[in-house]
Amino acid sequence: MIKISLLIMVSILFSGCVNKHGISAKYYSDCKEYYDLQGYYHKECGKDDIITYKEIGEALKKKKPEPTENVY
């Protein structure tokens, strides 16, 4: 019984969806698409993503390399 409940809890915790923007709680983002008076297309999407691929890349770039020791 404990194994089943643990399996259910883990599946609920890791139920994020991977889409083309990153990892989010929903597979499709709620976007508002419209044309303005001049005929330009606009697409405004909410911040539904938990983490985006751009944020992941920036976090990996910020990681400093470990210092090396000079051995004589």
C-alpha positions as CSV (number, residue, x, y, z in Angstrom):
1,M,0.0,0.0,0.0
2,I,2.9,2.4,0.8
3,K,4.5,1.7,-2.6
4,I,1.3,2.5,-4.4
5,S,0.7,5.7,-2.6
6,L,4.3,6.7,-3.1
7,L,4.1,6.0,-6.8
8,I,0.9,8.1,-7.1
9,M,2.5,11.0,-5.2
10,V,5.6,11.0,-7.4
11,S,3.5,10.9,-10.6
12,I,1.5,13.9,-9.4
13,L,4.6,15.9,-8.4
14,F,6.3,15.3,-11.8
15,S,3.3,15.9,-14.0
16,G,4.7,19.0,-15.8
17,C,4.3,19.2,-19.5
18,V,7.3,19.8,-21.8
19,N,6.3,22.0,-24.7
20,K,8.2,24.2,-27.2
21,H,8.7,27.0,-24.7
22,G,9.8,25.0,-21.7
23,I,8.2,23.1,-18.8
24,S,4.8,24.2,-17.8
25,A,1.7,22.9,-16.0
26,K,-0.3,23.0,-19.2
27,Y,0.7,21.7,-22.6
28,Y,-1.0,24.6,-24.5
29,S,-0.5,28.1,-23.3
30,D,-3.4,30.5,-23.1
31,C,-2.5,33.0,-25.7
32,K,-4.4,36.1,-26.9
33,E,-4.0,36.5,-30.6
34,Y,-5.4,39.6,-32.4
35,Y,-4.8,42.1,-35.3
36,D,-4.6,45.7,-34.4
37,L,-6.2,48.6,-36.4
38,Q,-3.2,48.8,-38.7
39,G,-3.3,45.1,-39.5
40,Y,-0.4,43.9,-37.5
41,Y,-0.6,40.5,-35.9
42,H,0.0,40.3,-32.1
43,K,0.3,37.3,-29.9
44,E,0.4,37.8,-26.1
45,C,0.9,34.7,-24.0
46,G,0.7,34.5,-20.2
47,K,3.5,33.4,-18.0
48,D,2.3,29.8,-17.7
49,D,5.8,28.2,-17.9
50,I,7.4,26.9,-14.8
51,I,10.8,27.3,-16.4
52,T,11.7,28.2,-20.0
53,Y,14.6,26.9,-22.1
54,K,16.0,30.4,-22.2
55,E,16.1,30.5,-18.3
56,I,17.8,27.1,-18.3
57,G,20.5,28.3,-20.7
58,E,21.1,31.4,-18.7
59,A,21.4,29.4,-15.5
60,L,24.0,27.1,-17.1
61,K,26.0,30.0,-18.4
62,K,26.1,31.7,-15.0
63,K,27.6,28.6,-13.4
64,K,31.3,29.4,-12.7
65,P,33.9,26.8,-13.5
66,E,35.6,25.3,-10.5
67,P,39.1,26.7,-9.8
68,T,42.0,24.5,-10.7
69,E,44.9,24.0,-8.4
70,N,48.4,24.4,-9.7
71,V,50.6,21.5,-8.7
72,Y,54.3,22.0,-8.9
